[in-house]
Structure formats: C-alpha cells, structure tokens
Amino acid sequence: MKDLLAALCLVAVIEGLLLFAWPLAWRAMAAQMLQLPPAALRRFGGLVLAAGLAGLWWARH
C-alpha cells in the first residue's frame, strides 16, 4: 500500500511539473486530445498502460 501511495504521489509531481513548466503546451495538447475520437484515446491509453506496466515490471525485477 505504501508503494501505491508513493507511485500516486510521483504521478502528481510529474503532472504538476508539466503544468508548471509548460502550461501553454499542456493546454494545446489537451485541446488536441478533445478533437480525437474516443477509440483513439482508448488505444493511446492502452499503450500508455502497457508501457507503464512493462516499466514497473522491469524496475521490480
């Protein structure tokens, strides 16, 4: 449970850093994502999820 909380905190730090450092680029990316169809967002989400799981597996083994 402690590792899960640490991971969620790191996500918050990374998201906050991106918003702090590049707010206009983040806004433009969000606007572009609104234009994508749900299927494309789902595929992208699946790819990010798979990459995250692979990275977690690699880091733990």
C-alpha positions in Angstrom: 0.0 0.0 0.0 2.9 2.3 0.8 4.3 1.8 -2.7 1.0 2.6 -4.3 0.7 5.8 -2.4 4.3 6.7 -3.4 3.5 6.0 -7.0 0.4 8.2 -7.0 2.4 11.0 -5.4 5.0 10.7 -8.1 2.3 11.0 -10.8 1.0 14.2 -9.1 4.6 15.6 -9.0 5.1 14.9 -12.7 1.7 16.3 -13.7 2.3 19.4 -11.6 5.8 19.8 -13.1 4.4 19.7 -16.6 1.7 22.2 -15.8 4.1 24.5 -14.0 6.9 24.4 -16.6 4.8 24.3 -19.9 1.3 25.5 -19.2 0.6 26.6 -22.8 1.9 23.4 -24.3 -0.2 21.4 -21.9 -3.3 23.4 -22.8 -2.6 22.9 -26.5 -2.2 19.2 -26.0 -5.4 19.0 -24.1 -7.2 20.9 -26.8 -5.9 18.4 -29.4 -7.0 15.5 -27.3 -10.6 16.8 -27.3 -10.6 16.5 -31.1 -9.7 12.8 -31.1 -12.3 10.2 -31.3 -12.9 8.0 -28.2 -11.4 4.9 -29.9 -8.1 6.7 -30.5 -7.9 7.9 -26.9 -8.7 4.4 -25.7 -5.9 3.0 -27.9 -3.4 5.6 -26.6 -4.5 4.9 -23.0 -3.9 1.2 -23.5 -0.4 1.8 -24.9 0.5 4.0 -22.0 -0.9 1.5 -19.6 1.1 -1.3 -21.2 4.2 0.8 -21.2 3.8 1.6 -17.6 3.2 -2.0 -16.6 6.2 -3.1 -18.6 8.4 -0.4 -16.9 7.1 -1.3 -13.5 7.9 -5.0 -14.1 11.3 -4.1 -15.4 12.0 -1.9 -12.4 10.9 -4.5 -9.9 12.9 -7.4 -11.5 
